[in-house]
Structures are given as structure tokens and as C-alpha cells.
Amino acid sequence: MTHRQRRGRRVERHQAAFEKAVRLAAASPLLEPLLKRATVSRTEGDTRVPSNVWAVVDANGEIVCHPTRHGSDQEWLYVIAHCALHLGLGHVPHTAPIASDAWAVAAELDVARFLDQVKLGVKPVEYNLDAGELPHDFRRAYERLREHGAPSITPADLRFDVRMPRYIHGRPPDWPALLAAGVRQAVEIAIAKAAGAEFDSRGELARSESTVMQARAWFVASYPLLGALAASFKVIEDRDVCARMDIRVAAVDASERTLYFNPSAGLALEEAKFVMAHEFLHVALRHHARVEDRDPYIWNVACDYAINLWLDEMGVGERPSLGLLLDHDLKGLSAESIYDRIVKDLRVLRRLATFRCSGKGDMLDDPNDWWVRGDGMTLDDFYRSALAQGLEYHRVHGRGLLPVGLEEEIRAQTQPPIPWEVKLSDWMDSFFSPPETRRSYQRPSRRQAATPDIPRPRVSLTEGALDGRTFGVVLDTSGSMDRVMLARGLGAAASYALSREVPAVRVVFCDADAYDSGYMPAEDIAGKVTVKGRGGTVLQPGVDLLRNADDFPDGAPILLITDTHCESTLRVPGEHAYLVPFGRRLPFPPKGPVFTMAPSHLSF
């Protein structure tokens, strides 16, 4: 191949790179409105472009590129975008009253900062300008440069033309308005991508007929309260999948960030908005984690009632005809209060249907599995922050009023949960007030070193202050009981007893039988207890042993520590409470409070 042929191929290759850059620039949502009115040319022998620059632009919208400069398609894309943005940002005056080096330098830096944010093309070496200590505002930077002098710059692509510009159709283009249209178009496409919209081979938005996807895009673009959640969830619309999972309308899997919609439900757009908001609020309000020892299905129904009342009041979409649980007599009640009210009528509850189906909740995942996994806290933090930020954006931008109950619940979810040890301690405090003390000189305390001549009284307990000051612990020691939970439960009881002046604790171990360990000093029950048994679990003998013991006070509380694998009926007279592992439910309706012991790697 001759030198001329090689040179010709190089020229063709570089010309192809330039032409590709022109196509990429024209296809950019940001630049498209500008480049429809501007012209981009690169003509051999054109002497309008200085040899040391890539391109020049004038107020006519003519972007003239250097005919012999070589660059990649991404470099030319950056150059074309740079010139077009000079027009859109109002840097190119047509009468040149302010045309100067200071104006040119300020304009170059202004566009460079803009392109650094949008990441369009690759910056050529010549465009690496040092902004120094110049302000980011274009006008202020220009005033500073005009006052102190402007350095010479290499890529002087602003061409200040004093000739009367030529306008298409006899009217001057409104370049800033065209740039604003490009920005708006780019943002709309970015939101559509975040919402999972599909694009064709040309990069244009493929309009989907799915009402569910349109509803999701609406949340991302127009409803900041739930927009972040809408952008982060995957949507599955598959009849076969929904049929296998018994999903009649919709369901949500918080641990997998997935929404399921059954196309057979035939939801209209406004109905899809209502159902989607319903599922997002299940996740955002942590209904999965708040089930605790409640029946999961009845809890799901209670949460549905609370959410649907809020959505109906807010006017988000329209009520669907399938699976809607709505009762205005429950307005103003929390999900917990609704649960306590409806749990009494199981006959009616079993006939109700959620958005999933009758007898099954639309919250799919097992909260116990989710929280035991290491990513449970990461997901929980994300859902909390997404809802809190959404509430702030919703209020700031005036996107509508929210029900008081919903706003209070959102704010409550943003607060860190109270540790189970604190809840247990608060319950114990109701039985053990500080013991009475008295001051006495009968046996003086150690005198203060600074004033040894001044006698000081000691503080001592009054006679009989600790009488009857005890509580009982019934501890499940069956083979299914986790050793870590045994240690943590006994440790909590011991630390409380020591901090509240409880001299001794009555401890009873239960598996297939009850083993009375008698009264034990608080400092001994955490580390010096020998656990007996390890058979099956029956707690009733341990409870009866304590309540029938002559030396156990009638009003003393009892703490039952169990993994919930025990008998299905248990009678515990008097004050009592349960301490159980996270995600477990007692096999009987408890009459005393139930404290949930979180896994050791969680903070609540």
C-alpha cells in the first residue's frame, strides 16, 4: 500500500469518527433542540478556524470544525457539545459589545463545568483549563477576569462576529429556551430509565402499553413520597408466575425488592396507582418487621385497612374492585389498634381477601428469614431513608396533603427502635421502685479527705426495705433452645436485678420437668448456673412451682424465657411477661407483654 493510500485511509477513518460524533450529538436528548437550529460543518480548505483550535461557533449557530484536526468520535462529541452549549448558555453575543478575552475565558470555564456534570464525550487535552479561584457563577467570574485581566486560552471556540447574523425564518433563535427544552427532555428520559422503561434500538423511548409500568413511571416522576421506592423495585407482570404464587391482583416481596402484578386483573391506570402505592407503603412502613408475635395473615389484613384508608383520603389513584379492604369505622387507628380490634372475630377474617387472595397476605417474604440474613439492616435503612426523604420532598414541593396518621407513622419509622432490653427494664420498673434509705451517724462513712474533721453520715437501707423484693425466672432449657439466647436472657435478668437492688432471683429450669434452683444472688445467675434437663419443653410445672411456693411473694412478677416450642396452652396467674427470639410466635394468646430478643448482629 502506497503512502497516499495509507494517508487516504487515515483521512477516511478520522472523517468517519467526526460523522459519528455528529450523529451522537444529534441523538443526545440534551443537545437535540439546539442542533436542530444550529449547523455543524467540517469542510476541507475552510480557513475560518484557527490552526490551534478544534472548532468555532458564532451567533448564527454555525459550528465550524477544523478540517484537518484528528480526534476520536468521543472527542468530537465533546467539542460539538461544547460549542452548542455556548449558544444555549448565552455566551455568544451577535453585536460583540462585550466580546473580550475575559468573556471568552469565563464562557469556556462555564461550559467545561457543565459538561463535567453531564459526562458527554471525552474532553480533549486542549480543553483542560485551570479555573483557579474563580467563582462558579459565569457573570461573577467574568467580572473578576475583567477586573484582574484574563489569561490567554487555547480552545478559543467563541467567534465574536460583528456582522448582522442570519436567522432562520427571519427570527433569532432563543438559544437558552432551546437548551431548557433539551434539559427537560434529558431529565424525562432519565426518569423513564429509572422507572424501568424500555428503549428501542435507536435509543428512543418505547411506549409500553402496560398500565403498571405507566403507574410506576408516574410515581418516579410526580410523587416524591414514594418515588425512590418506585425506582428501586423490579416489577414482574407474568400470568403464570402469579398463578403459581396465588396472586390475584398484586403482592410485594420486600427482601427481593420485587412487585408482582397479575395482568389478568385488568387494572386501569388509576387503579394500578392505588395498588402500587398500597404495596410500597407495606414496605416503607416496615409492616414485615412489625408483625412480631401476631398472626401474619390477620396482621396483613390490619395493615391493609390502615393503608387503604390513607390512600382513599389522599386521592392516590382510584379504588380497585378486587381485594379492597376498606372500613371507614377504623379511620384514625394504627395497624396495631386495628389488629387488636379485628382479631376477635376470626370467622369474619377468614372470609376477607387481600390483593393477593383470600386467606393469604400480599406481603410475601418471611420476616424472620429476612432479618436473620445480614442484608436485613441494609434494606431496612434504605426503606427508612427513602420514605423520610420522600416525605420531605413531598412537603417542600407542595405535592398534596397527607393524613395526620400516615405522617406520624412515617416520622415514627425514621426514629431508631427501642432495644428489647430497655422495654424489658421499663416493664420491671413498674414493680420495683427505689428502696427507702436513711442517713445515720451510727457507723460513719469515710470522711472526705479535704475536711477530715467534719463527720459525715452514711446512707443505708431502712429495715425491711428489701423484703419481698424479688422476681421469678422460668427458663426454657429444652434441646431446641439456643445457648446464645440462654446466656443473653439470663444476662438481662442479672443486670436488671443488680441495678434495681434486687438481692436474689428465684430461678426455675423447665424442659420435660421443672427444676427449682431456689433463690440465687443476682451476680450468680448469669455465669454460675448449671443448666439441667435438655429434654422436651413444658412450662406449666415451672409456673405452678413458683406460684405455689410458700416463700415466693404473691405479687412478684415472673419472666418466662422460651424459644416458643412449648405447650399450646399455658396459664400464668399474676403479673408475667415473655422473652422470645425475633420472628417467633407463642402457640397461645399471651396475656402478658411479649419482648422480642433481636439477633445479636441487629441493633434492636
DRENMARSE-38580 format. One record per residue (C-alpha): x, y, z negated; residue number from 0; residue in one letter. Coordinates in steps of 0.25 Angstrom, whole numbers, plus 5000, padded with zeros to 4 digits. Layout:
N
{{X,Y,Z},NUM,A}
...
// end
This chain:
604
{{5000,5000,5000},0,M}
{{5006,5013,5004},1,T}
{{5007,5025,4995},2,H}
{{4996,5033,5002},3,R}
{{4987,5021,5000},4,Q}
{{4990,5020,4985},5,R}
{{4988,5035,4983},6,R}
{{4975,5034,4991},7,G}
{{4970,5023,4981},8,R}
{{4974,5031,4969},9,R}
{{4966,5042,4974},10,V}
{{4954,5034,4977},11,E}
{{4955,5028,4963},12,R}
{{4956,5041,4956},13,H}
{{4945,5047,4965},14,Q}
{{4936,5035,4960},15,A}
{{4939,5038,4946},16,A}
{{4935,5052,4948},17,F}
{{4922,5048,4955},18,E}
{{4919,5038,4944},19,K}
{{4921,5049,4934},20,A}
{{4911,5058,4941},21,V}
{{4901,5047,4941},22,R}
{{4903,5044,4926},23,L}
{{4901,5059,4923},24,A}
{{4888,5060,4931},25,A}
{{4883,5048,4924},26,A}
{{4886,5054,4910},27,S}
{{4873,5058,4903},28,P}
{{4881,5070,4897},29,L}
{{4887,5075,4910},30,L}
{{4876,5071,4920},31,E}
{{4867,5084,4919},32,P}
{{4880,5093,4920},33,L}
{{4886,5085,4932},34,L}
{{4872,5085,4940},35,K}
{{4875,5100,4941},36,R}
{{4890,5101,4941},37,A}
{{4899,5095,4953},38,T}
{{4911,5087,4951},39,V}
{{4921,5087,4963},40,S}
{{4935,5082,4966},41,R}
{{4940,5086,4980},42,T}
{{4953,5083,4986},43,E}
{{4961,5096,4988},44,G}
{{4952,5104,4979},45,D}
{{4961,5115,4973},46,T}
{{4951,5121,4963},47,R}
{{4956,5112,4952},48,V}
{{4970,5115,4946},49,P}
{{4980,5104,4946},50,S}
{{4981,5103,4931},51,N}
{{4967,5101,4928},52,V}
{{4956,5090,4931},53,W}
{{4944,5098,4935},54,A}
{{4938,5112,4934},55,V}
{{4923,5116,4932},56,V}
{{4916,5129,4935},57,D}
{{4903,5135,4932},58,A}
{{4897,5130,4945},59,N}
{{4898,5116,4939},60,G}
{{4909,5112,4948},61,E}
{{4919,5102,4942},62,I}
{{4931,5101,4951},63,V}
{{4940,5089,4948},64,C}
{{4955,5089,4952},65,H}
{{4956,5082,4966},66,P}
{{4969,5074,4963},67,T}
{{4970,5072,4948},68,R}
{{4969,5058,4944},69,H}
{{4961,5052,4932},70,G}
{{4952,5041,4927},71,S}
{{4937,5041,4928},72,D}
{{4936,5044,4913},73,Q}
{{4946,5056,4914},74,E}
{{4938,5062,4926},75,W}
{{4925,5059,4918},76,L}
{{4931,5067,4906},77,Y}
{{4935,5079,4916},78,V}
{{4921,5079,4923},79,I}
{{4914,5079,4909},80,A}
{{4924,5090,4904},81,H}
{{4920,5099,4916},82,C}
{{4905,5096,4915},83,A}
{{4905,5100,4900},84,L}
{{4912,5113,4903},85,H}
{{4899,5116,4910},86,L}
{{4890,5111,4900},87,G}
{{4896,5117,4888},88,L}
{{4896,5131,4895},89,G}
{{4911,5132,4897},90,H}
{{4911,5137,4912},91,V}
{{4907,5151,4914},92,P}
{{4904,5155,4928},93,H}
{{4908,5170,4927},94,T}
{{4921,5168,4919},95,A}
{{4919,5179,4909},96,P}
{{4925,5171,4898},97,I}
{{4933,5162,4907},98,A}
{{4947,5161,4900},99,S}
{{4957,5151,4894},100,D}
{{4951,5152,4881},101,A}
{{4937,5148,4886},102,W}
{{4943,5136,4894},103,A}
{{4951,5130,4882},104,V}
{{4938,5131,4873},105,A}
{{4930,5125,4884},106,A}
{{4940,5114,4886},107,E}
{{4940,5110,4872},108,L}
{{4925,5111,4870},109,D}
{{4923,5101,4881},110,V}
{{4934,5092,4876},111,A}
{{4928,5091,4863},112,R}
{{4914,5088,4869},113,F}
{{4920,5076,4877},114,L}
{{4927,5071,4865},115,D}
{{4914,5069,4859},116,Q}
{{4906,5062,4871},117,V}
{{4918,5054,4875},118,K}
{{4916,5055,4890},119,L}
{{4928,5051,4899},120,G}
{{4943,5051,4895},121,V}
{{4950,5064,4892},122,K}
{{4962,5067,4902},123,P}
{{4975,5071,4895},124,V}
{{4974,5085,4900},125,E}
{{4961,5087,4892},126,Y}
{{4967,5085,4879},127,N}
{{4967,5099,4873},128,L}
{{4970,5103,4859},129,D}
{{4959,5111,4853},130,A}
{{4968,5115,4841},131,G}
{{4960,5122,4830},132,E}
{{4949,5127,4840},133,L}
{{4935,5127,4835},134,P}
{{4926,5117,4841},135,H}
{{4915,5127,4846},136,D}
{{4918,5131,4860},137,F}
{{4915,5146,4858},138,R}
{{4923,5147,4845},139,R}
{{4935,5140,4852},140,A}
{{4934,5150,4864},141,Y}
{{4935,5162,4855},142,E}
{{4947,5156,4847},143,R}
{{4954,5154,4860},144,L}
{{4951,5167,4866},145,R}
{{4956,5174,4853},146,E}
{{4969,5166,4852},147,H}
{{4972,5162,4866},148,G}
{{4969,5149,4873},149,A}
{{4980,5139,4878},150,P}
{{4980,5134,4892},151,S}
{{4973,5121,4895},152,I}
{{4976,5111,4905},153,T}
{{4962,5106,4909},154,P}
{{4956,5119,4913},155,A}
{{4944,5114,4919},156,D}
{{4935,5126,4917},157,L}
{{4935,5135,4930},158,R}
{{4930,5149,4928},159,F}
{{4924,5153,4941},160,D}
{{4920,5167,4943},161,V}
{{4913,5164,4956},162,R}
{{4898,5164,4955},163,M}
{{4894,5150,4952},164,P}
{{4886,5141,4962},165,R}
{{4874,5136,4955},166,Y}
{{4865,5124,4960},167,I}
{{4851,5129,4964},168,H}
{{4855,5143,4961},169,G}
{{4855,5142,4945},170,R}
{{4866,5140,4936},171,P}
{{4866,5126,4929},172,P}
{{4864,5126,4914},173,D}
{{4876,5118,4911},174,W}
{{4874,5118,4895},175,P}
{{4860,5113,4897},176,A}
{{4865,5102,4907},177,L}
{{4875,5098,4896},178,L}
{{4864,5097,4886},179,A}
{{4856,5088,4895},180,A}
{{4868,5079,4896},181,G}
{{4870,5079,4881},182,V}
{{4855,5076,4879},183,R}
{{4856,5065,4889},184,Q}
{{4868,5058,4883},185,A}
{{4862,5058,4869},186,V}
{{4849,5052,4875},187,E}
{{4857,5041,4881},188,I}
{{4866,5039,4869},189,A}
{{4853,5037,4860},190,I}
{{4848,5027,4870},191,A}
{{4860,5019,4870},192,K}
{{4860,5019,4855},193,A}
{{4846,5014,4855},194,A}
{{4850,5002,4864},195,G}
{{4844,5007,4877},196,A}
{{4849,5000,4889},197,E}
{{4856,5007,4901},198,F}
{{4857,5003,4916},199,D}
{{4870,5001,4924},200,S}
{{4871,5016,4927},201,R}
{{4871,5019,4912},202,G}
{{4857,5025,4913},203,E}
{{4846,5022,4902},204,L}
{{4838,5010,4906},205,A}
{{4824,5014,4901},206,R}
{{4819,5002,4893},207,S}
{{4804,4999,4892},208,E}
{{4806,4993,4878},209,S}
{{4798,5001,4869},210,T}
{{4806,4996,4857},211,V}
{{4819,5002,4864},212,M}
{{4812,5015,4866},213,Q}
{{4808,5016,4852},214,A}
{{4822,5013,4847},215,R}
{{4827,5024,4856},216,A}
{{4817,5033,4850},217,W}
{{4822,5031,4836},218,F}
{{4836,5033,4840},219,V}
{{4833,5046,4848},220,A}
{{4822,5052,4840},221,S}
{{4820,5046,4826},222,Y}
{{4833,5049,4818},223,P}
{{4827,5042,4805},224,L}
{{4829,5028,4812},225,L}
{{4837,5032,4824},226,G}
{{4850,5026,4818},227,A}
{{4844,5013,4815},228,L}
{{4837,5012,4829},229,A}
{{4851,5014,4835},230,A}
{{4857,5003,4827},231,S}
{{4847,4992,4829},232,F}
{{4846,4982,4840},233,K}
{{4832,4979,4846},234,V}
{{4828,4965,4851},235,I}
{{4816,4964,4859},236,E}
{{4814,4949,4862},237,D}
{{4801,4942,4862},238,R}
{{4808,4928,4860},239,D}
{{4817,4933,4849},240,V}
{{4805,4940,4842},241,C}
{{4796,4927,4843},242,A}
{{4807,4919,4837},243,R}
{{4808,4929,4825},244,M}
{{4793,4930,4823},245,D}
{{4794,4945,4827},246,I}
{{4780,4950,4832},247,R}
{{4784,4965,4833},248,V}
{{4797,4969,4827},249,A}
{{4808,4965,4816},250,A}
{{4821,4970,4811},251,V}
{{4834,4964,4807},252,D}
{{4842,4974,4799},253,A}
{{4854,4965,4797},254,S}
{{4856,4964,4812},255,E}
{{4851,4978,4816},256,R}
{{4840,4972,4825},257,T}
{{4826,4975,4828},258,L}
{{4817,4965,4835},259,Y}
{{4805,4969,4843},260,F}
{{4795,4959,4849},261,N}
{{4792,4964,4863},262,P}
{{4779,4957,4863},263,S}
{{4773,4966,4852},264,A}
{{4771,4977,4863},265,G}
{{4775,4989,4855},266,L}
{{4773,5002,4861},267,A}
{{4784,5013,4859},268,L}
{{4778,5020,4847},269,E}
{{4775,5006,4841},270,E}
{{4789,5002,4843},271,A}
{{4794,5014,4836},272,K}
{{4785,5011,4824},273,F}
{{4790,4997,4823},274,V}
{{4805,5001,4825},275,M}
{{4804,5011,4814},276,A}
{{4798,5001,4805},277,H}
{{4809,4991,4807},278,E}
{{4820,5002,4806},279,F}
{{4814,5006,4792},280,L}
{{4815,4992,4787},281,H}
{{4830,4992,4789},282,V}
{{4832,5007,4785},283,A}
{{4825,5006,4772},284,L}
{{4832,4993,4769},285,R}
{{4820,4984,4767},286,H}
{{4828,4972,4769},287,H}
{{4837,4975,4757},288,A}
{{4826,4979,4748},289,R}
{{4818,4966,4749},290,V}
{{4825,4961,4736},291,E}
{{4817,4950,4730},292,D}
{{4804,4953,4737},293,R}
{{4797,4944,4747},294,D}
{{4803,4948,4760},295,P}
{{4790,4948,4769},296,Y}
{{4782,4956,4759},297,I}
{{4793,4966,4757},298,W}
{{4794,4967,4772},299,N}
{{4779,4970,4772},300,V}
{{4780,4980,4761},301,A}
{{4791,4987,4769},302,C}
{{4783,4987,4782},303,D}
{{4771,4994,4775},304,Y}
{{4780,5005,4770},305,A}
{{4787,5007,4783},306,I}
{{4775,5007,4791},307,N}
{{4768,5018,4782},308,L}
{{4780,5027,4784},309,W}
{{4781,5025,4799},310,L}
{{4766,5028,4800},311,D}
{{4767,5040,4792},312,E}
{{4780,5045,4801},313,M}
{{4773,5042,4814},314,G}
{{4784,5034,4820},315,V}
{{4778,5027,4832},316,G}
{{4765,5020,4831},317,E}
{{4760,5009,4822},318,R}
{{4761,4995,4830},319,P}
{{4749,4986,4829},320,S}
{{4757,4974,4825},321,L}
{{4763,4971,4812},322,G}
{{4760,4985,4806},323,L}
{{4759,4985,4791},324,L}
{{4752,4998,4786},325,L}
{{4745,5001,4774},326,D}
{{4743,5016,4770},327,H}
{{4739,5012,4756},328,D}
{{4754,5009,4754},329,L}
{{4759,5022,4758},330,K}
{{4770,5029,4750},331,G}
{{4774,5015,4744},332,L}
{{4788,5010,4745},333,S}
{{4791,4996,4751},334,A}
{{4793,4991,4737},335,E}
{{4780,4996,4732},336,S}
{{4772,4991,4744},337,I}
{{4779,4977,4741},338,Y}
{{4774,4977,4727},339,D}
{{4760,4980,4731},340,R}
{{4758,4970,4743},341,I}
{{4766,4958,4737},342,V}
{{4754,4955,4728},343,K}
{{4745,4951,4740},344,D}
{{4753,4940,4747},345,L}
{{4740,4935,4754},346,R}
{{4739,4948,4762},347,V}
{{4754,4950,4764},348,L}
{{4755,4937,4772},349,R}
{{4745,4942,4782},350,R}
{{4753,4954,4785},351,L}
{{4762,4955,4797},352,A}
{{4775,4963,4799},353,T}
{{4781,4968,4812},354,F}
{{4787,4954,4813},355,R}
{{4776,4945,4810},356,C}
{{4766,4940,4799},357,S}
{{4774,4935,4787},358,G}
{{4788,4939,4791},359,K}
{{4794,4953,4789},360,G}
{{4801,4961,4800},361,D}
{{4814,4962,4792},362,M}
{{4821,4950,4798},363,L}
{{4834,4949,4791},364,D}
{{4837,4943,4777},365,D}
{{4841,4954,4768},366,P}
{{4849,4944,4759},367,N}
{{4858,4940,4771},368,D}
{{4860,4954,4776},369,W}
{{4865,4959,4762},370,W}
{{4874,4948,4759},371,V}
{{4881,4950,4772},372,R}
{{4892,4960,4772},373,G}
{{4885,4969,4782},374,D}
{{4873,4972,4774},375,G}
{{4878,4984,4767},376,M}
{{4883,4990,4780},377,T}
{{4869,4988,4787},378,L}
{{4863,4994,4774},379,D}
{{4872,5006,4774},380,D}
{{4869,5008,4789},381,F}
{{4854,5007,4787},382,Y}
{{4854,5017,4775},383,R}
{{4863,5027,4782},384,S}
{{4855,5026,4795},385,A}
{{4842,5029,4788},386,L}
{{4847,5040,4779},387,A}
{{4854,5047,4791},388,Q}
{{4841,5045,4799},389,G}
{{4833,5052,4788},390,L}
{{4842,5064,4788},391,E}
{{4841,5066,4803},392,Y}
{{4826,5064,4803},393,H}
{{4825,5075,4793},394,R}
{{4835,5085,4799},395,V}
{{4829,5084,4813},396,H}
{{4815,5084,4808},397,G}
{{4810,5071,4815},398,R}
{{4798,5070,4806},399,G}
{{4793,5068,4792},400,L}
{{4796,5055,4785},401,L}
{{4787,5049,4774},402,P}
{{4792,5052,4760},403,V}
{{4792,5037,4756},404,G}
{{4801,5034,4768},405,L}
{{4811,5046,4766},406,E}
{{4812,5042,4751},407,E}
{{4815,5027,4755},408,E}
{{4825,5031,4765},409,I}
{{4832,5040,4755},410,R}
{{4832,5029,4745},411,A}
{{4839,5019,4754},412,Q}
{{4850,5029,4756},413,T}
{{4854,5028,4741},414,Q}
{{4863,5017,4736},415,P}
{{4855,5005,4730},416,P}
{{4855,5004,4715},417,I}
{{4865,4992,4711},418,P}
{{4857,4980,4705},419,W}
{{4866,4981,4692},420,E}
{{4860,4995,4690},421,V}
{{4846,4991,4692},422,K}
{{4848,4979,4682},423,L}
{{4855,4989,4672},424,S}
{{4843,4998,4673},425,D}
{{4833,4987,4670},426,W}
{{4841,4982,4658},427,M}
{{4842,4997,4653},428,D}
{{4827,4997,4650},429,S}
{{4829,4986,4639},430,F}
{{4842,4991,4633},431,F}
{{4842,5005,4628},432,S}
{{4855,5010,4622},433,P}
{{4857,5005,4608},434,P}
{{4855,5014,4596},435,E}
{{4868,5019,4590},436,T}
{{4872,5027,4577},437,R}
{{4884,5035,4573},438,R}
{{4891,5030,4560},439,S}
{{4904,5034,4552},440,Y}
{{4904,5021,4544},441,Q}
{{4914,5016,4554},442,R}
{{4920,5028,4561},443,P}
{{4924,5027,4576},444,S}
{{4939,5030,4580},445,R}
{{4941,5045,4577},446,R}
{{4945,5054,4589},447,Q}
{{4960,5056,4590},448,A}
{{4959,5071,4591},449,A}
{{4951,5072,4578},450,T}
{{4954,5060,4569},451,P}
{{4950,5067,4556},452,D}
{{4935,5068,4561},453,I}
{{4927,5055,4558},454,P}
{{4919,5051,4570},455,R}
{{4907,5041,4569},456,P}
{{4906,5028,4577},457,R}
{{4893,5025,4586},458,V}
{{4887,5012,4582},459,S}
{{4875,5004,4586},460,L}
{{4863,5004,4576},461,T}
{{4860,4992,4568},462,E}
{{4852,4982,4577},463,G}
{{4854,4991,4590},464,A}
{{4858,4978,4598},465,L}
{{4847,4969,4592},466,D}
{{4839,4962,4603},467,G}
{{4848,4969,4614},468,R}
{{4850,4958,4624},469,T}
{{4844,4953,4637},470,F}
{{4844,4939,4643},471,G}
{{4850,4934,4656},472,V}
{{4845,4922,4663},473,V}
{{4855,4917,4673},474,L}
{{4853,4908,4685},475,D}
{{4865,4898,4685},476,T}
{{4860,4889,4696},477,S}
{{4869,4884,4707},478,G}
{{4863,4894,4717},479,S}
{{4867,4906,4708},480,M}
{{4879,4913,4714},481,D}
{{4891,4914,4704},482,R}
{{4893,4929,4708},483,V}
{{4879,4933,4705},484,M}
{{4880,4926,4691},485,L}
{{4892,4934,4688},486,A}
{{4886,4947,4693},487,R}
{{4873,4945,4685},488,G}
{{4880,4941,4672},489,L}
{{4889,4953,4674},490,G}
{{4878,4963,4676},491,A}
{{4871,4958,4663},492,A}
{{4884,4958,4655},493,A}
{{4888,4972,4660},494,S}
{{4874,4977,4656},495,Y}
{{4874,4971,4642},496,A}
{{4887,4977,4639},497,L}
{{4883,4991,4644},498,S}
{{4870,4991,4636},499,R}
{{4875,4986,4623},500,E}
{{4868,4972,4624},501,V}
{{4877,4963,4615},502,P}
{{4872,4950,4621},503,A}
{{4864,4944,4632},504,V}
{{4856,4931,4632},505,R}
{{4861,4922,4644},506,V}
{{4853,4910,4649},507,V}
{{4858,4902,4661},508,F}
{{4848,4895,4670},509,C}
{{4849,4884,4680},510,D}
{{4840,4872,4679},511,A}
{{4840,4875,4664},512,D}
{{4843,4886,4655},513,A}
{{4856,4888,4647},514,Y}
{{4856,4898,4636},515,D}
{{4869,4905,4634},516,S}
{{4864,4913,4622},517,G}
{{4867,4928,4619},518,Y}
{{4881,4932,4626},519,M}
{{4889,4944,4624},520,P}
{{4887,4953,4636},521,A}
{{4902,4953,4639},522,E}
{{4902,4938,4639},523,D}
{{4890,4935,4649},524,I}
{{4897,4940,4662},525,A}
{{4910,4932,4661},526,G}
{{4909,4921,4650},527,K}
{{4897,4914,4653},528,V}
{{4897,4899,4657},529,T}
{{4886,4896,4667},530,V}
{{4879,4883,4665},531,K}
{{4870,4875,4673},532,G}
{{4870,4878,4688},533,R}
{{4858,4869,4692},534,G}
{{4845,4874,4697},535,G}
{{4838,4887,4693},536,T}
{{4827,4888,4683},537,V}
{{4826,4901,4676},538,L}
{{4813,4900,4667},539,Q}
{{4820,4892,4656},540,P}
{{4831,4903,4654},541,G}
{{4820,4913,4653},542,V}
{{4812,4905,4643},543,D}
{{4824,4902,4635},544,L}
{{4827,4917,4633},545,L}
{{4812,4922,4631},546,R}
{{4810,4910,4621},547,N}
{{4823,4913,4613},548,A}
{{4821,4918,4599},549,D}
{{4834,4926,4600},550,D}
{{4831,4933,4613},551,F}
{{4823,4946,4612},552,P}
{{4809,4946,4618},553,D}
{{4811,4959,4625},554,G}
{{4825,4957,4630},555,A}
{{4826,4957,4646},556,P}
{{4830,4945,4654},557,I}
{{4839,4945,4667},558,L}
{{4838,4933,4676},559,L}
{{4849,4932,4686},560,I}
{{4846,4922,4697},561,T}
{{4848,4919,4711},562,D}
{{4833,4917,4713},563,T}
{{4834,4902,4715},564,H}
{{4825,4899,4703},565,C}
{{4811,4894,4700},566,E}
{{4799,4901,4707},567,S}
{{4792,4905,4694},568,T}
{{4799,4912,4682},569,L}
{{4792,4918,4670},570,R}
{{4801,4928,4663},571,V}
{{4794,4935,4651},572,P}
{{4798,4949,4647},573,G}
{{4808,4958,4654},574,E}
{{4817,4952,4664},575,H}
{{4824,4954,4677},576,A}
{{4831,4946,4688},577,Y}
{{4844,4948,4695},578,L}
{{4845,4941,4708},579,V}
{{4854,4940,4721},580,P}
{{4852,4950,4732},581,F}
{{4841,4945,4742},582,G}
{{4835,4935,4733},583,R}
{{4821,4934,4728},584,R}
{{4816,4927,4716},585,L}
{{4806,4916,4719},586,P}
{{4795,4922,4710},587,F}
{{4789,4936,4708},588,P}
{{4798,4943,4697},589,P}
{{4792,4951,4686},590,K}
{{4805,4957,4682},591,G}
{{4815,4966,4691},592,P}
{{4824,4959,4700},593,V}
{{4838,4964,4702},594,F}
{{4845,4960,4715},595,T}
{{4860,4957,4714},596,M}
{{4867,4962,4727},597,A}
{{4878,4954,4733},598,P}
{{4892,4958,4727},599,S}
{{4896,4965,4741},600,H}
{{4884,4974,4741},601,L}
{{4883,4987,4733},602,S}
{{4869,4986,4727},603,F}
// end
